[in-house]
C-alpha cells in the first residue's frame, strides 16, 4: 500500500514540473486518500 502512495506522489511531482498543476493537485488529493486509508487499516 505504501508503494502506491509513493508512486502517486512521484507522478504528482512530475506533473508539477510540467506545469500541469490541476492534474497534479488531483493526484495529491488521491495520495492523501490512500495514505489515510492505509493508516486506518494499520490501527
N, C-alpha and C positions, 0 to 999 in steps of 0.2 A: 504493500500500500504506500509506503513512504517513497518508493521509487517512482510511482505515478506522480506524486506531489512534485518531486524534483524535475521530472520530465515536463510537467505543465509550466512550472515557473521558468524553466530554461526557454521554453517556447515563447512565453510572455516577454522575457527579456530580449529575445531575438526580434520580436515584433516591434518593441520599443525602439530598438536600434534602427529599424527600417521605417520609423515614424508612423507605424500603424497603431496608434495609441488606443483607438476604440477596441480593436480586436485584442490588444494586449490587456486592456482593462477587464475584458470579459474572461480572459484566461486567468488573471489574478484572482477574480472572484471565484472561478471554478476551483482553483488551487486551494483557496481558503475553505471552501465547502468540503473538499477531500480531506484536508487537514483536520477539520472539526469532526468529521465522521470517524476518521481514524483514531482521534483522541478519545472519542466516546466509546469506541469498541474496546480500547485498552482498559477502561475503567469499569 
